[in-house]
Each structure stands twice: as C-alpha cells, then as structure tokens.
Amino acid sequence: MIAGMMQKMDIDELQALCMIAELGGVTRAAERLGLSQSAVSHKIRRLEDRLGRSLLRRQPGSPLLTEDGTKLLGYAKRILALHDEAVSTLSSRPLAGHIRLGMTEDTTTGGLSRILGRFSRLYPDVHVQTHVRQSLELEEELARGDIDLGVMQVFAHRKAPGDAVLFEDSLHWIKARDFQLDVSAPVPFIAFDENCFYRRWAMEDERGGDTVFKTVLECASTAGVLAGVKAGLGIALMNARHLSDDFDVIDTAIGEVPPPISYVIRHAPKSKSVAARALSTEIEREGNGSAALRAA
C-alpha cells in the first residue's frame, strides 16, 4: 500500500482517476464529469504530487495507467463505492416498497448484479423481484403495468422518449470462420426464440433481400446461439459485445446491414414508484456509457 495514501487522497481526484480509466482518456472523462480537460488534468497532477507517484502514462500508444496508477485504481473504486454508500445511507430518506424488475439475458451481468446488491444494502426495506424475458415481452409487460422497470435492448431508432440509454452496440450477421456461405441456396439460420426482435427484423421484414433463410436451431440463450454458430450449424444475428475471432462478420453478404441497438432503462408509463425511480437512478449512474454492464 502506498505510504500515507489514506491521509492524502481526495474523493474528487479519485473519481477523476476512475473516470479516466473507465472511459479511456482525460477528454472523455472531462465530458462525463462536466469539467474542462485542464481541470481534470490538474486533479490528476495534484494527486500525483500528493502521492509522489506517476499515475498516467502520457506517451501516445502506451498503456493509460502506470503500475502505480493501476494499483491505486483498485483502491479508488472501493473507496468511492463505500463513500457513496455511506452518503446515500445517511442522507437519504428511508425507502420501502416492492419493485418488479424485468431484464433481458444480455443484461444479467456481474455488473448489474453488483448494482442490485448494493441497492439492497442501501435500502433494505425495498424488495426487488426480478425476472428475465426477451425485450419484446418486457415491452408488453411495461405497457400493461406488470413490471415497474425494464432493463433491455431495443433498436436505437425505436428508443422511447423516456428511455435512459446505458450504452449502444452494433448488430451483425455472423458465421463460423470455416462455414461455407452459399446465398444461392436457403441459408441455415440460428435464431433466438419467436419473441426476439433480432429474429423478427430478419425474418418478418425480409431484411436479407434475396436471401432465403431456413431456421435450423432456436435457442433463447446467447451462449447457445454462439455455440451453434461456432459449430458451423448456420449463421446468426449477434451484437458486437459477444463477438470474438471465432466468427466472421458477413453483413454485406446477406443484405441490409442490421441497425444499431441501445441498452436502455424503461419505466412503466403509469408507474409512480419512488423506489423504482431510485433503482433506475442507481443503475444509470453506475452503468451509463461504462463497462459496468458490458462484462458478462
């Protein structure tokens, strides 16, 4: 542990360091924090002066953080989490109630689980009941008022006015590296179930142009679809966060390039739940534009 670190650290400076590491640079961190780039740089230099350590590498092409910067980042995240938890616990009115939360499989990440765990510690009198469904099902449940809050994916052009966007991703047609694609014959298609909006976009709207699809596997699991593609059973639609070197992107070979998708938080239109608003704020604050909800 860096000598004297606990006596010399400033919360705002630690927040700046975490934001730089999260977003990949001072410029983006400054935009997120609502500060000038020079103000953020000054916070880091002041922190470096206090600790007597260099925290950022300033040469182009080098890793962003020094070894000491990486070490401090781990401490900083823990300190900020405890700081925020203490402030929320001691300054907020006690919340109580029941939240019905719907999520898609793609949002049930370690990051979101951590946020829900923290929320339960902050507000022990709030019960969060969660279930996992496809996005189209969650949209219907929200419209009926069956759930208070949904964390899900939608096409970017279909975002609702009240949606809070966490981050965006691209959608692609993919195949295994050794899969021989022949668009002159029916193309084997690996699909999520019938409630998947990826599938409806491809199958019902004839986005493949002249390409004819034949469904060879239906699976509601992302892992199952990827396994089917990797095994060479057919092609699939998949968002970029799940792609690896095992797959080829074949957008131009199929037809219309798939539209981008947005990961959003959506409230039920008639929901007046204060607790649901608090949870939404917590998820948005932790996950907006960051890697917190991206890592499975």
Secondary structure by P-SEA (a helix, b strand, c coil): ccccccccccaaaaaaaaaaaaaccaaaaaaaacccaaaaaaaaaaaaaaacccccccccccccccaaaaaaaaaaaaaaaaaaaaaaaacccbbbbbbbbbbccccccaaaaaaaaaaaaacccbbbbbbbbcaaaaaaaaaaccccccccccccccccccccccbbbbbbbcccccbbbbcccbbbbbbcccccaaaaacccccccccbbbbbccccccaaaaaaaaaaccbbbbbcccccccccccccccccccbbbbbbccccccccccaaaaaaaaaaaaacccccccccc
